[in-house]
Amino acid sequence: MKQNILKFNFKYKSSEFFVTEKNMFAYNFIKKWPDWQQTLVYLYGPEKCGKTTISQMWLEASKGIYLSSENFEEFFSEDLNINYIKSNNWLIDNVDDLITKNKELNSNKVLNLINIIKDNKNAFLLMTGKKSPKYIDCDLNDLTSRLLSSIVLEVRNPDEELLLKIIKKYLNDRNINLSEKKLNFIANRIERSYESALEIAKKIDLMSLETKSNISIHFLKSNLKI
């Protein structure tokens, strides 16, 4: 096995992650590692909900190996080194897409990896997906059963409270203070996603530095197109 191709370095800024009721349970559980009740965990939620950031936290803490559609098949292109699998932690990103991409081939490969790790006390497997495991289009009953028997955590799209918290905290850290009226103006006009909130806050920061203008409602309308 070409172990060098499996290196994947994720970087995140913990100061840019925000916890509310929408992601608190999943966040707290991930932070408890390695004190998990079992070795298989499935984390799911819609795109841009924050699950990528949560899983990256675990990947860094566990010094895990990242698998996705880009390197999963190459990882399995040679004979598996079972001892290597048992001595490392693993993250399979978007496992639901991986399974449906090539049902028979990838389903068996994912099941094989799960079975190797399942009863091993020295390795953990975190899987992420956009949908609950019970809704994955999978023809392999054993795999569906394994996914459903893992610890399943849901992360939901951020609500207005979280959007405001993300934007406000990011700007306050850069000495940019917006009134509640302006914050609400922004939150009511952007996509309800973790990524969008951070993106709009970064744009405000950048534009305020470039234009050195007062951040008014007019400024927000004109420069952010919201």
C-alpha positions in Angstrom: 0.0 0.0 0.0 1.2 3.5 -0.9 0.9 5.0 2.6 2.4 8.3 1.5 -0.6 9.2 -0.7 -2.9 9.0 2.3 -1.5 12.1 4.1 -4.0 14.8 4.2 -3.4 17.9 6.3 -6.6 19.7 7.4 -6.2 23.1 9.1 -9.0 24.9 10.9 -9.2 27.8 13.2 -11.0 27.0 16.4 -11.8 30.7 16.9 -14.0 30.5 13.8 -16.2 27.7 15.1 -19.4 28.5 17.0 -21.6 26.2 19.1 -25.3 26.5 19.5 -28.1 24.0 20.0 -27.9 23.1 16.3 -24.5 21.5 16.6 -23.8 21.3 20.3 -24.5 17.5 20.8 -22.3 16.5 17.8 -19.6 19.0 18.8 -19.4 17.8 22.4 -19.4 14.2 21.4 -16.5 14.6 18.9 -14.6 16.6 21.6 -14.9 13.6 24.0 -12.8 11.4 21.8 -11.2 9.0 22.6 -13.8 8.3 25.3 -16.4 7.0 22.8 -18.7 4.0 23.5 -17.7 2.4 20.2 -15.3 2.8 17.4 -17.7 3.7 14.6 -19.4 7.1 14.3 -21.5 8.5 11.5 -21.9 12.3 11.3 -24.4 13.7 8.9 -26.0 17.0 7.8 -26.7 19.2 4.8 -23.8 20.9 2.9 -22.3 23.9 4.7 -23.8 23.0 8.1 -20.5 22.8 9.9 -20.0 19.0 9.9 -16.8 19.4 7.9 -15.3 21.7 10.5 -16.3 19.3 13.3 -14.8 16.3 11.5 -11.6 18.2 10.8 -11.3 18.9 14.6 -11.5 15.2 15.2 -9.1 14.4 12.3 -6.5 16.7 13.8 -7.0 15.5 17.4 -6.8 11.8 16.5 -4.1 12.2 13.9 -6.4 10.3 11.6 -6.1 9.5 7.9 -8.4 11.1 5.5 -10.3 9.2 2.8 -12.6 10.6 0.2 -13.7 9.9 -3.4 -10.3 11.3 -4.5 -8.1 8.8 -2.7 -10.4 6.0 -1.5 -10.2 3.8 -4.5 -6.4 4.3 -4.7 -6.1 3.3 -1.1 -7.9 0.0 -1.9 -6.1 -0.6 -5.2 -3.5 -2.8 -3.5 -3.7 -5.5 -0.9 -4.8 -4.1 2.4 -2.4 -4.0 5.3 -4.7 -5.0 8.1 -2.2 -4.1 10.8 -1.8 -0.7 9.4 -5.6 -0.1 9.4 -5.9 -1.3 12.9 -3.1 1.0 14.2 -4.6 4.2 12.7 -7.8 6.3 13.0 -9.8 7.0 9.8 -12.1 9.6 8.4 -14.3 8.8 5.3 -15.7 12.0 4.0 -19.0 12.0 2.2 -19.3 8.2 2.5 -22.9 8.3 1.2 -21.7 9.8 -2.1 -18.9 7.3 -2.2 -21.3 4.4 -1.8 -23.7 5.5 -4.4 -20.9 6.4 -6.8 -20.1 2.8 -7.3 -22.5 0.7 -5.3 -21.1 -2.8 -5.5 -17.4 -2.1 -5.5 -17.3 0.8 -3.0 -20.0 -0.7 -0.7 -17.9 -3.8 -0.3 -14.7 -1.8 0.3 -16.4 0.4 2.9 -17.8 -2.7 4.6 -14.4 -4.3 4.7 -12.8 -1.3 6.3 -15.7 -1.1 8.9 -15.4 -4.8 9.7 -11.6 -4.5 10.3 -12.1 -1.5 12.7 -15.4 -2.5 14.3 -14.1 -4.6 17.2 -10.6 -3.2 17.4 -10.0 -1.0 20.4 -7.0 0.8 18.9 -8.6 2.4 15.9 -11.6 4.6 15.3 -13.6 5.4 12.1 -15.6 8.6 11.6 -17.8 8.8 8.6 -19.5 11.9 7.3 -22.5 12.2 4.9 -25.2 14.5 3.8 -28.0 12.1 4.7 -28.9 9.7 7.5 -27.5 6.2 7.0 -31.1 4.8 6.6 -31.6 6.9 3.5 -28.4 5.9 1.7 -29.0 4.1 -1.6 -27.1 1.0 -0.8 -27.8 -2.6 -2.1 -25.6 -4.2 0.5 -27.7 -5.1 3.6 -24.7 -5.8 5.8 -23.3 -2.4 5.1 -26.6 -0.7 5.8 -26.8 -2.6 9.1 -23.2 -1.6 10.1 -23.9 2.1 9.4 -27.2 2.0 11.3 -25.5 0.3 14.3 -22.8 3.0 14.5 -23.2 6.1 16.7 -25.2 8.5 14.5 -24.9 12.2 15.0 -26.8 14.9 13.2 -25.7 18.5 12.5 -28.4 20.9 11.3 -28.3 24.1 9.2 -27.6 27.1 11.4 -30.6 29.2 12.6 -30.6 33.0 12.8 -29.1 32.9 16.3 -26.0 31.1 15.0 -25.7 33.2 11.9 -25.7 36.3 14.1 -23.2 34.8 16.5 -20.8 33.8 13.7 -20.8 37.2 12.0 -20.7 39.2 15.3 -17.9 37.2 16.8 -15.7 37.3 13.7 -16.1 41.1 13.3 -15.7 41.9 17.0 -12.4 40.0 16.9 -11.3 42.5 14.2 -12.6 45.5 16.1 -15.6 46.0 13.8 -18.8 46.5 15.8 -22.2 46.4 14.0 -25.5 47.3 15.6 -28.1 44.6 16.1 -30.1 46.3 13.3 -27.3 45.8 10.8 -26.5 42.3 11.9 -30.2 41.3 11.5 -30.2 43.0 8.1 -27.4 40.7 7.0 -28.7 37.5 8.7 -32.1 37.9 7.0 -30.5 38.1 3.5 -27.9 35.5 3.3 -28.0 31.7 2.8 -28.6 29.9 6.1 -25.3 28.1 6.2 -22.2 28.2 8.3 -20.0 28.8 5.3 -22.1 31.8 4.1 -22.0 33.5 7.5 -18.2 33.3 7.7 -17.9 34.4 4.1 -20.0 37.5 4.5 -18.2 38.5 7.7 -14.8 38.2 5.9 -16.1 40.3 3.0 -17.2 43.0 5.5 -13.8 42.9 7.1 -12.0 43.2 3.8 -14.2 45.9 2.4 -14.0 48.0 5.5 -10.2 47.9 5.3 -10.2 48.8 1.6 -12.7 51.6 1.6 -12.3 52.8 5.2 -16.0 53.6 5.0 -18.6 53.6 7.7 -20.4 50.4 7.6 -24.0 51.6 7.1 -27.0 49.8 5.7 -26.3 51.5 2.4 -22.7 50.3 2.5 -23.9 46.7 3.0 -26.4 46.9 0.2 -24.0 48.5 -2.2 -20.9 46.4 -1.5 -22.3 43.0 -0.6 -25.3 42.9 -3.0 -27.7 41.6 -0.3 
